[in-house]
Amino acid sequence: MTKGTDDREPVPVSPQSLVILAAYLDQAGLPPTHQPVFRTLRGADKPLSYWAMRRVK
């Protein structure tokens, strides 16, 4: 989404990132409609926060 609007914009990705995303979705499962793709793997299933993503290495 763009700043200040609900408009969506395409995001360029590499083929390798799509392979990694597919592997993640195979492990985590598909999210419900209109829910975030990336979710926490510890504790209750919830959207991955900005601060949690910063810890991913």
GIGINOR-V930047 format. One record per pair of residues at least 4 apart in sequence whose C-alpha atoms are under 6 Angstrom apart, sorted by the first residue. I is the first residue (numbers start at 1). J is the second residue. Records with the same first field share a line. If there is no record, write none. Layout:
I: J ; J
//
This chain:
1: 6 ; 7 ; 8
2: 7
24: 28
25: 29 ; 30
31: 37
36: 47
38: 48
39: 46 ; 47 ; 48
40: 45 ; 46 ; 48
//
